[in-house]
Amino acid sequence: MTHSPTAGRLLMVMPYEQLVRKAVEAGFRVWSIWDPSLRPAAYLDKVAAHSEALALVDFEDEAALRTLVARMAVENGVQHVLHLGSESSMAPVVEEAEALGLSPNRAESVRLLNDKNAMRRLLNRNGVSVVRAREAAALAEVEPLLAEFGLPAVVKPANSAGSRGIALVRGAGDLAEWTERVKSAGIEGPYIVEDFLEGPEFSVETLTVGGRHEIVGITAKQTSGPPGFVETGHVHPAPLPAVDAQAIRSTVTALLDLAGYAFGPAHTEVILTPAGPRIVESQARLGGDRIPLLVEVATGLDMEAAIFRALAGEDVRTPAPRRYASVGFFRLPAGRLESVEGLAELGAEEHVHALHFPYGPGDVLPRTTDSGTRHGYAVVDAPSPAEAVARIDAAFAALRTTVTPGTAGPAGIPSTPGTPSTPSTPGTPSTPSTPGTPSTPSTPGTPSKKEALS
């Protein structure tokens, strides 16, 4: 590899390909660690192409992961260890990095953000964004706890993301459905039970450097509503009155201060209730759902690159938004995809910045139950929030598909794109469908009844 003047040596765990590339562009020499079961070999080859070396390990083997982090950090003389990927493997990496004196954050600070029970205890103890909540260590504890807590209530895993395992429980039927869903998905405790919060939902992207929290932006979120609250679209920046925006900013920075978060991105979700902002959850990482791309389209700031620019000592600030950006997620009926049209024309539209639909004829579309079982997305720019919604609606209409229903696998378990589905019963009609219908994104900020989710 050839290098620009180096900003230092960096060990990254679970680094997405573009993060390694942008770290190198910022002047870092990067060593990378991945779990080969989580990405195909072709993807890992791209990571390796930008890395000094790529090592592979099973992330579920925490002892092996920590040993590898320590060995690579010491052998290569790295100055920083970063984990910007999934929370599931973040804790052991940050703990080992802290023990080596190479983590920009204390492990406890990261835990206080990523663990929903720990975050809620921290906030309630300090009188910030107070929400009544209880903890259940195991699935068997949830039902008796709900009987005592009262309904309606929201229940979800304390260490999950992407809307996995969340439900609004209003009665026995909802509880039975949720219990079956988490069992089928293998989602284990602990769990958190919280008051159901009502109001529009937002996410707040931040970049912290030296304990100072830069509010990169606030995004308006749309969801499918109860019971699963699957996120269906976002608009950035959120069209908010200044007083509400400031209240949200202050609440989020208070959480980051309480956690002692010192460096890196964070993604915090907030519901604006009649009593003020209430934090739903937070993660010590970049937001998902292409939110960093929305920020870049709206403001010009590349959040991913900004992390490494800041780590190299640059004073990174967020430009004022110059337009709006929106993402809408395709959600087709579950079943066998018979035909798909309109992708090329949609992707050629000047206002379309990203288009993802990883299915072709013969593939089986899963039933959408969480973020991981949605069917793709389009990202657009627009001069106003209303036009952003209109352009997403037009994108949904442009993707023309025919689906034979009734051939999808178990709920929440997507088929592998490209794998032929079992043929449907002869004579079963194939039904054209419009992606996104009937859950066309509402106007940003429109109240939706929902609570704590990923």
C-alpha positions in Angstrom: 0.0 0.0 0.0 1.1 3.6 -0.5 0.3 6.2 2.2 -0.3 9.9 2.5 1.4 11.5 5.6 0.1 9.4 8.4 -2.2 10.6 11.1 -1.5 7.5 13.2 -2.1 3.8 13.4 -5.6 2.6 13.9 -7.1 -0.8 14.7 -10.8 -1.1 13.7 -13.1 -3.9 14.6 -16.1 -4.6 12.3 -15.2 -1.7 10.0 -17.4 -1.3 7.0 -15.5 -1.0 3.8 -16.1 2.7 3.3 -15.0 3.5 6.9 -11.6 1.9 6.3 -11.2 3.8 3.0 -12.1 7.1 4.6 -9.8 6.5 7.6 -7.0 5.9 5.1 -7.9 9.0 3.2 -7.7 10.9 6.5 -4.1 9.8 6.9 -4.4 6.7 9.1 -2.8 3.3 8.6 -5.6 0.8 9.5 -5.6 -2.7 10.7 -9.0 -4.4 10.6 -10.8 -7.3 12.4 -14.0 -8.9 11.0 -16.1 -12.0 11.6 -16.2 -13.9 8.3 -19.7 -15.2 9.0 -21.1 -11.7 8.8 -20.0 -10.7 5.4 -19.2 -12.5 2.1 -15.6 -13.0 1.1 -15.9 -10.4 -1.7 -16.8 -7.7 0.8 -14.0 -8.7 3.1 -11.6 -8.5 0.2 -12.6 -4.8 -0.2 -11.9 -4.2 3.5 -8.5 -5.9 3.1 -7.7 -3.8 0.1 -7.7 -0.7 2.2 -6.2 -2.3 5.4 -2.6 -3.0 6.3 -3.9 -6.4 7.4 -7.3 -8.0 7.9 -7.7 -10.6 10.7 -10.7 -12.8 11.1 -12.4 -14.1 14.3 -15.7 -15.3 15.6 -17.2 -12.2 17.4 -19.3 -14.5 19.6 -16.1 -15.9 21.1 -15.3 -12.9 23.3 -12.1 -14.4 24.7 -10.7 -14.9 21.2 -11.9 -11.5 20.1 -10.2 -9.8 23.0 -7.0 -11.8 22.6 -6.9 -10.8 18.9 -7.5 -7.1 19.6 -4.7 -7.1 22.2 -2.2 -8.9 19.9 -2.8 -6.8 16.9 -2.8 -3.6 18.8 0.5 -4.4 20.5 2.3 -5.9 17.5 1.4 -3.0 15.2 1.8 -0.2 17.7 -1.6 1.3 17.1 -2.6 4.5 18.9 -6.4 4.0 18.8 -8.9 1.1 18.8 -12.3 1.8 17.4 -15.5 -0.2 17.0 -18.1 1.6 14.9 -20.2 -1.4 14.0 -22.9 -3.4 15.7 -23.4 -3.1 19.5 -23.4 -6.9 19.9 -19.6 -7.1 19.8 -18.7 -3.6 20.9 -18.5 -4.2 24.7 -15.6 -6.7 24.8 -13.6 -4.7 22.2 -13.9 -1.4 24.1 -13.1 -3.2 27.4 -9.9 -4.6 26.0 -9.0 -1.3 24.3 -9.5 0.5 27.6 -7.3 -2.0 29.4 -4.6 -1.3 26.8 -5.1 2.5 27.2 -6.1 2.7 23.5 -9.8 3.5 23.7 -11.1 7.0 23.2 -14.1 6.1 25.6 -14.4 4.3 28.8 -16.2 1.0 28.5 -18.7 2.1 31.1 -19.6 5.2 29.0 -20.4 3.0 25.9 -22.4 0.6 28.1 -24.5 3.4 29.5 -25.5 4.3 25.9 -25.9 0.9 24.3 -27.7 -0.9 27.2 -31.3 0.3 27.3 -31.8 -0.7 31.0 -28.5 1.0 32.0 -29.4 4.1 30.0 -32.9 4.4 31.5 -31.5 4.0 35.1 -28.9 6.7 34.4 -31.5 9.2 33.1 -34.1 8.5 35.7 -31.6 8.7 38.5 -30.6 12.2 37.3 -34.1 13.5 36.6 -33.4 13.8 32.8 -36.0 12.5 30.3 -37.7 10.5 33.1 -39.8 7.5 31.9 -41.3 4.9 34.2 -39.6 1.6 33.5 -38.9 -1.9 34.9 -36.4 -4.6 34.0 -37.0 -8.3 33.3 -34.0 -10.6 33.3 -35.7 -13.4 31.5 -38.7 -13.9 29.2 -40.7 -15.7 32.0 -40.5 -12.5 34.1 -42.2 -10.3 31.5 -45.8 -11.4 31.9 -46.0 -11.0 35.8 -44.1 -7.7 35.5 -46.6 -6.4 33.0 -49.5 -7.3 35.3 -47.9 -5.2 38.0 -46.7 -2.4 35.7 -50.0 -1.9 33.9 -51.0 -1.6 30.3 -50.5 -0.3 27.7 -46.7 -0.7 27.9 -43.8 -1.2 25.5 -41.6 -4.2 25.9 -38.3 -4.8 24.1 -34.9 -6.4 24.5 -32.4 -4.3 26.4 -29.6 -5.0 23.9 -31.2 -5.2 20.5 -31.6 -2.8 17.6 -33.4 -2.3 14.2 -36.9 -2.6 15.7 -36.2 -6.3 16.6 -38.3 -7.6 19.4 -40.3 -4.4 20.2 -44.0 -4.4 20.9 -46.7 -2.3 22.3 -48.6 -4.6 24.7 -52.3 -3.6 25.2 -53.6 -7.0 26.2 -53.0 -10.8 26.3 -53.0 -11.2 22.5 -50.3 -8.6 22.0 -48.2 -10.3 24.7 -48.6 -13.7 23.1 -47.7 -12.4 19.7 -44.6 -10.7 21.1 -43.5 -13.7 23.1 -43.7 -16.0 20.0 -41.8 -13.4 17.9 -38.9 -13.1 20.3 -38.7 -16.9 20.8 -38.7 -17.5 17.0 -36.0 -14.9 16.5 -33.9 -16.2 19.4 -33.9 -12.8 21.1 -32.9 -13.3 24.7 -33.1 -11.1 27.7 -32.7 -9.0 29.6 -35.8 -7.0 28.6 -37.1 -3.6 29.5 -40.8 -2.6 30.1 -41.6 1.1 29.8 -44.5 3.5 29.6 -46.0 4.0 26.2 -44.9 7.4 24.9 -47.0 9.4 22.4 -45.7 11.9 20.0 -43.6 12.3 16.8 -40.3 10.6 16.8 -36.9 11.9 15.9 -33.3 10.8 15.8 -30.3 12.9 16.7 -26.9 12.4 15.2 -24.0 13.7 17.2 -20.2 13.7 16.9 -18.3 14.0 20.1 -14.7 15.1 20.3 -12.9 15.7 23.6 -16.2 15.5 25.4 -17.8 18.3 23.4 -20.9 17.1 21.5 -21.6 18.5 18.1 -25.2 18.2 17.1 -24.9 17.1 13.5 -28.7 17.1 12.9 -32.1 16.0 13.8 -34.1 13.6 11.6 -37.8 13.1 11.5 -38.8 9.4 11.5 -41.8 7.6 10.3 -42.8 4.1 11.5 -45.4 1.5 10.8 -46.9 2.1 14.3 -47.8 -0.7 16.7 -47.2 -3.5 17.3 -43.7 -3.6 15.8 -42.9 0.1 15.0 -40.8 -0.8 11.9 -39.2 2.3 10.5 -40.7 3.2 7.1 -38.9 6.5 6.2 -37.0 9.5 7.4 -36.6 13.2 6.5 -33.5 15.3 7.3 -33.4 17.9 8.6 -36.6 17.6 10.7 -38.9 20.5 10.2 -39.2 21.6 13.8 -40.0 24.8 15.6 -36.7 26.2 17.1 -37.9 25.8 20.7 -38.6 22.1 20.1 -35.3 21.5 18.3 -33.4 23.2 21.2 -35.2 21.1 23.8 -34.3 17.9 21.9 -30.6 19.0 21.5 -30.3 19.8 25.2 -31.9 16.5 26.3 -29.5 14.5 24.1 -26.4 16.3 25.1 -27.4 15.9 28.8 -27.4 12.1 28.2 -24.0 12.1 26.5 -22.6 14.2 29.4 -24.1 11.9 32.0 -22.6 8.9 30.3 -19.2 10.5 30.1 -19.0 9.9 26.3 -15.7 11.4 25.1 -15.3 10.6 21.4 -17.2 9.3 18.4 -20.6 9.3 16.8 -23.8 8.6 18.6 -27.3 8.0 17.4 -30.1 8.9 19.9 -33.8 8.4 19.3 -36.3 10.8 20.9 -40.1 11.1 21.2 -41.4 14.6 21.5 -44.2 14.1 24.1 -46.6 16.8 25.3 -44.4 16.9 28.5 -41.2 17.4 26.4 -38.6 15.3 24.8 -38.1 11.7 26.1 -35.2 9.7 25.0 -36.1 6.3 23.7 -32.6 4.8 23.3 -29.1 5.6 22.2 -26.2 3.9 20.5 -22.5 4.7 20.5 -22.3 4.4 16.7 -23.5 6.0 13.5 -27.2 5.8 12.8 -28.5 3.2 10.4 -31.1 3.5 7.7 -28.8 5.6 5.5 -29.1 8.5 7.9 -25.5 9.5 7.4 -26.2 9.7 3.6 -29.3 11.9 4.4 -27.0 14.2 6.4 -24.5 14.4 3.5 -27.1 15.1 0.9 -28.7 17.8 3.0 -25.6 19.5 4.4 -22.5 18.3 2.5 -21.0 16.8 5.6 -19.7 13.2 5.3 -20.2 12.0 8.9 -18.2 8.8 8.3 -15.1 10.8 7.1 -15.7 13.4 9.8 -15.0 10.8 12.5 -11.4 10.2 11.2 -10.8 13.9 10.4 -11.7 14.7 14.0 -9.5 11.9 15.3 -6.7 13.3 13.3 -7.2 16.7 15.1 -9.3 18.6 12.7 -12.0 20.9 14.0 -15.1 19.5 12.3 -18.3 21.5 12.1 -21.6 20.8 10.5 -22.6 23.1 7.6 -26.1 24.5 7.6 -28.5 22.4 5.5 -29.0 23.6 2.0 -31.8 21.2 1.1 -33.8 18.2 2.5 -33.1 14.5 2.1 -35.4 11.6 2.6 -35.3 7.8 2.6 -38.3 5.5 2.0 -38.2 1.8 2.5 -39.9 -0.6 0.1 -42.3 -3.0 1.9 -43.9 -5.4 -0.6 -46.3 -8.2 0.2 -44.6 -11.4 1.4 -44.3 -14.0 -1.4 -42.6 -15.0 -4.6 -41.4 -12.1 -6.7 -42.5 -12.8 -10.3 -41.4 -9.6 -12.0 -39.9 -6.3 -11.3 -39.7 -3.2 -13.5 -38.8 0.5 -13.1 -35.5 0.2 -11.3 -33.3 1.6 -14.1 -35.6 4.6 -14.7 -35.9 5.3 -11.0 -32.1 5.1 -10.5 -31.5 7.6 -13.4 -33.6 10.3 -11.7 -31.3 13.3 -10.8 -32.8 13.6 -7.3 -32.3 9.9 -6.5 -29.0 9.5 -4.6 -29.3 5.8 -3.7 -31.5 2.9 -4.7 -31.4 -0.6 -3.2 -33.6 -3.5 -4.2 -31.7 -6.7 -3.8 -34.4 -9.1 -5.2 -35.1 -10.5 -8.7 -37.7 -12.7 -10.2 -37.9 -16.0 -8.4 -36.8 -14.7 -5.0 -39.0 -14.9 -2.0 -39.8 -11.7 -0.2 -40.0 -12.0 3.6 -42.8 -10.6 5.6 -41.6 -7.2 7.0 -41.3 -7.5 10.8 -38.3 -5.4 11.5 -35.6 -3.3 9.8 -33.8 -6.3 8.5 -36.8 -7.7 6.6 -37.7 -4.5 4.7 -37.2 -4.9 0.9 -34.9 -2.0 0.0 -34.9 1.8 -0.2 -34.6 4.9 -2.2 -32.9 8.1 -1.0 -33.9 11.4 -2.6 -33.2 15.1 -2.2 -35.9 17.8 -2.3 -36.3 21.6 -1.7 -38.9 21.1 1.0 -40.2 18.4 3.4 -43.5 18.1 1.4 -41.6 17.6 -1.8 -39.4 15.0 -0.2 -42.5 13.0 0.8 -43.8 13.4 -2.8 -40.6 12.1 -4.3 -40.5 9.1 -2.0 -44.2 8.4 -3.0 -43.2 8.6 -6.7 -40.3 6.2 -6.0 -42.7 3.7 -4.5 -44.9 4.0 -7.5 -42.0 3.7 -10.0 -41.0 0.3 -8.7 -43.5 -2.0 -10.3 -43.6 -5.6 -9.1 -45.8 -8.7 -9.3 -45.8 -11.0 -6.3 -47.4 -14.3 -5.7 -48.5 -14.2 -2.1 -48.3 -17.0 0.4 -44.8 -18.4 -0.4 -42.8 -16.5 2.2 -41.0 -18.3 5.0 -41.5 -17.8 8.7 -42.1 -14.2 9.8 -39.0 -12.3 10.3 -36.7 -14.8 8.5 -35.9 -13.4 5.0 -35.0 -15.7 2.2 -31.6 -15.3 0.7 -31.9 -13.0 -2.4 -31.1 -15.0 -5.5 -32.3 -18.3 -4.0 -35.3 -19.6 -5.9 -38.4 -19.9 -3.9 -40.7 -22.9 -3.8 -43.2 -22.7 -6.7 -46.6 -21.5 -5.6 -49.7 -23.6 -6.1 -50.7 -23.7 -9.8 -53.5 -21.3 -10.4 -52.7 -19.0 -7.5 -53.0 -15.5 -8.8 -50.0 -13.2 -8.9 -50.9 -9.7 -7.6 -49.2 -6.5 -8.7 -48.1 -4.4 -5.7 -47.0 -0.9 -5.1 -44.0 -0.8 -2.6 -44.7 1.3 0.5 -48.5 1.0 0.2 -50.4 1.4 2.5 -47.8 3.0 4.7 -46.8 6.0 2.6 -44.6 8.2 4.7 -46.5 10.9 6.5 -45.5 14.5 6.7 -42.4 14.7 8.9 -43.3 15.4 12.5 -46.8 14.1 12.3 -47.6 12.5 15.6 -47.4 8.7 15.7 -48.3 6.6 18.7 -45.1 4.9 19.5 -42.5 4.4 22.2 -39.0 3.2 22.7 -37.6 1.4 19.7 -34.5 0.9 17.7 
